[in-house]
Amino acid sequence: QVHPVESGGGLVQAGGSLRLSCAASGRTFNNYAMGWFRQAPGKEREFVAAISWSGGSTSYADSVKGRFTISRDNAKNTVYLQMNSLKPEDTAVYYCAANAYIVAGSWTSDYWGQGTQVTVSS
């Protein structure tokens, strides 16, 4: 199993940047595609970005393309989400997920972190 733990959330003004980190315990981290999801108040959890086990392939939600970048360092068992040009609508709890995959056209995952709050003020 893999246990993701997120860090790096906080309060930022619109137009600012944040970098989220996710440290995942477990010797099989390098075998998993990793993902970031988010859930805003009153909304369902939604896919944000995913990266293949090697880091050679990435996928993004349309709402964050060109602003967010997902990356990983397998030597450190860590995945990152660099968020630039943040908007108030990016406000949400962000979840790191291990073993991310697509089912019926939607991204999901087997292992979830506890989440980290990101708040973007206008």
C-alpha positions, 0 to 999 in steps of 0.5 A: 500500500501507499499512504500519501501525505499532502503539505504546502496548502495555504492562503494566497491572493489571486494571481499568486502561486503555491506548490503542493507536495505529497510524500508517499510512504511505501516501497511501491511508490515508483510503480504508481501513477499519481494524481491530484484532485480537489473538492470545493465546498458544496461540490463533488471531488474533481480531477486536477492532474495526473502523472505516470509512474515514470513522469513521462506522461501527464494529464490535466483538467481543462480548468488548470491547463497552462497554470498548474504543473504536476511533477514527481521525484521517485528518489524522494517518493514525492509528487508536486503540484505547482500552481500559478496564476491562482484564481478564487475558483481554485479554492478547495481541499486538494487531495493527493492520490496514489494509483490514479487511473481512468474508469468510464472516462473519469479519473479515480484512485485507490489511495487518498491523502487527508487533503490540504486546504488551498484558499485563493482570495480575490 
